[in-house]
Amino acid sequence: MFSKEDLHFREYCIAQKLLTDAQWRQFEDLVNNHGMANGFAQALVDFKFFSEFDLADAFSDAFNLPFMRLYSETASAPKEIISDAFLKQHRVIPMFLLGNELTVAIVDPPYRTMIEELTKMTKARIVPVVSTLTDFQETLSIQRGGFDDIQRIASTIDLEKFDVIKTGEVELARMEEFGQFPPLVRLVDEIFLRAVKCGASDIHLEQFEHEVKLRFRTDGVLQRIASFPKKFGEGMIAVIKTKASMDMFEKRKPQDGRITLTYETRSFDMRVSVIPTVNGEKTVLRILSKSSIAVKLEEMGFSSQNLAVLLHLLKQPNGLLVVTGPTGSGKSTTLYAALNRVKSVERNIVTIENPVEYQVDTVNQVQVDPEKDLTFASALRAILRQDPNIILVGEIRDGETGTIATEAALTGHLVLSTLHTNDAVGAIPRLINMGIPPYWLAPGLIGAVGQRLVRRICDECKEEYEPNEEMLYVNGLIGLHKRVTFFRGVGCTKCGFRGFKGRIAIHEVLSVNEAIQDLIYQNATTIKILQQAEKDGFRDLRFDGLKKVLAGLTTLEEVQRVTRTGI
């Protein structure tokens, strides 16, 4: 239970009359009964044997270590030098790296095994310093965003080495002759690791006549990574099919599968799609990080007005609320954030998904399986007999599902779903065209959210710039540009010289009031519905995008790329 260092501290405390033998035996009994999952120091403070300041002083004296106040020194701390798993397990924070000397803050005794492991991990001489528990936790909460254990995983294969464009066919032929090609399983594993480390949302592996092209979709844009020899193609796709539990011998029909990956403390799901092409099969893998489920609506970039409208809609006892946008626009993330907002033990929440992307506590999730006749429509009918309060339908794909979802909304349930339309207002004619009668849709639909993702300007290389006249004209900013400042990223190592790092969402939120209900009853045109919505305060995607441009978060070109102009 106690280490050599813990017992050394015991002897010091008894010698200095900080603890008595009886007090130590009492502490041992408490530890035996309750454990010390949060460490030796936290247990001594929790069981009232020391204040945290007296304990830090005692550790400093007992182990001849300097005391340090950490909070004011966080800016100079080296990032990504210690994995998050090690940091949490051993309660240690790196503070300074000077040459080959790494200063680390600790709250527990300087355990020899921890120091040796840290020395091996960092290849540095470790200099421990002592801090108080509160100071340590506050500093840890600031710094943990910089400790990415995935980034510390070393690559085992240099993908560029096998790129026919960079290396050349002659050199690759020589490498093949000398047996220097890697096993394809290792090559595929390296591709997965690279994609996760760079934050890619999709992996595209495409067979062409003379090459196998590898591309990652990062921040919404596809980028070429490498072009492998054509002979790699079938073998790499066979490896992926095997990992995804697909039929590796079936090459004439499309197939879908799933792969689960775990790197250090983080887990990822990959949705795999394989289709036949004239040059061989093409594979696309969608990467889903299970940590994405923790996002809150307040963290998703909604303007104060849009967030207020959306929260009002989520408080309604019944009705249909749809999130619209193209594939990859973050619709599922928004729905899960909404679920996190409304879930409680007092509500029965059931989802129907294809597939279940993230698992949510206190929510019952059903995965569609058409081969077993478990479709969105059939699952929705069954769920209505399960006494639900809130139902999430992954996607309204057909008239049958749409009709049942609307019927559920009319009979006392709050129904959340997604729909592939260009904007929020476009959800109304789309649902009517699916066969939902206007006299059902008008009272059933309570709102629609339109969403797109735009790339965020890299904070490290952001600079002011002047957009060209055409861009200003298209966005209606000709008379305004002299009074505002526009920004762009010039490119740096932090963003891979792209000028962007990460993405943010732009939104439009339509609330269906009585005036819009009347227009739906009349089967009015989209233009009339939009005009009425704007009278009621509705602002479209472009308006929200321009607000984020003026806030210095993205560029006019990005907003132009993902939204339609009215000019």
Stockholm file with secondary structure:
# STOCKHOLM 1.0

chainA/1-567         MFSKEDLHFREYCIAQKLLTDAQWRQFEDLVNNHGMANGFAQALVDFKFFSEFDLADAFSDAFNLPFMRLYSETASAPKEIISDAFLKQHRVIPMFLLGNELTVAIVDPPYRTMIEELTKMTKARIVPVVSTLTDFQETLSIQRGGFDDIQRIASTIDLEKFDVIKTGEVELARMEEFGQFPPLVRLVDEIFLRAVKCGASDIHLEQFEHEVKLRFRTDGVLQRIASFPKKFGEGMIAVIKTKASMDMFEKRKPQDGRITLTYETRSFDMRVSVIPTVNGEKTVLRILSKSSIAVKLEEMGFSSQNLAVLLHLLKQPNGLLVVTGPTGSGKSTTLYAALNRVKSVERNIVTIENPVEYQVDTVNQVQVDPEKDLTFASALRAILRQDPNIILVGEIRDGETGTIATEAALTGHLVLSTLHTNDAVGAIPRLINMGIPPYWLAPGLIGAVGQRLVRRICDECKEEYEPNEEMLYVNGLIGLHKRVTFFRGVGCTKCGFRGFKGRIAIHEVLSVNEAIQDLIYQNATTIKILQQAEKDGFRDLRFDGLKKVLAGLTTLEEVQRVTRTGI
#=GR chainA/1-567 SS CCCHHHHHHHHHHHHTTSSCHHHHHHHHHHHHHHCCTTCHHHHHHHTTSSCHHHHHHHHHHHTTCCBCCCGGGGGGCCSSSSCHHHHHHHTEEEEEEETTEEEEEESSCCCHHHHHHHHHHHTSEEEEEECCHHHHHHHHHHHGGGCCTTTTSCCSSCGGGGCHHHHCHHHHHHHHHTTCCCCHHHHHHHHHHHHHHTTCSEEEEEECSSEEEEEEEETTEEEEEEEEEGGGHHHHHHHHHHHTTCCTTCCSSCEEEEEEEEETTEEEEEEEEEEEETTEEEEEEEEEEGGGGGCCGGGTTCCHHHHHHHHHHHTCSSEEEEEECCTTSSHHHHHHHHHHHHCCTTSCEEEEESSCCSCCTTEEEEECBGGGTBCHHHHHHHHTTSCCSEEEESCCCSHHHHHHHHHHHHTTCEEEEEECCSSSTTHHHHHHHTTCCHHHHHHHEEEEEEEEEEEEECTTSEEEECCCHHHHHHTTCTTTGGGSCEEEECCCGGGTTSSEEEEEEEEEEEECCHHHHHHHHTTCCHHHHHHHHHHTTCCCHHHHHHHHHHTTSSCHHHHHHHSCCCC
#=GC SS_cons         CCCHHHHHHHHHHHHTTSSCHHHHHHHHHHHHHHCCTTCHHHHHHHTTSSCHHHHHHHHHHHTTCCBCCCGGGGGGCCSSSSCHHHHHHHTEEEEEEETTEEEEEESSCCCHHHHHHHHHHHTSEEEEEECCHHHHHHHHHHHGGGCCTTTTSCCSSCGGGGCHHHHCHHHHHHHHHTTCCCCHHHHHHHHHHHHHHTTCSEEEEEECSSEEEEEEEETTEEEEEEEEEGGGHHHHHHHHHHHTTCCTTCCSSCEEEEEEEEETTEEEEEEEEEEEETTEEEEEEEEEEGGGGGCCGGGTTCCHHHHHHHHHHHTCSSEEEEEECCTTSSHHHHHHHHHHHHCCTTSCEEEEESSCCSCCTTEEEEECBGGGTBCHHHHHHHHTTSCCSEEEESCCCSHHHHHHHHHHHHTTCEEEEEECCSSSTTHHHHHHHTTCCHHHHHHHEEEEEEEEEEEEECTTSEEEECCCHHHHHHTTCTTTGGGSCEEEECCCGGGTTSSEEEEEEEEEEEECCHHHHHHHHTTCCHHHHHHHHHHTTCCCHHHHHHHHHHTTSSCHHHHHHHSCCCC
//
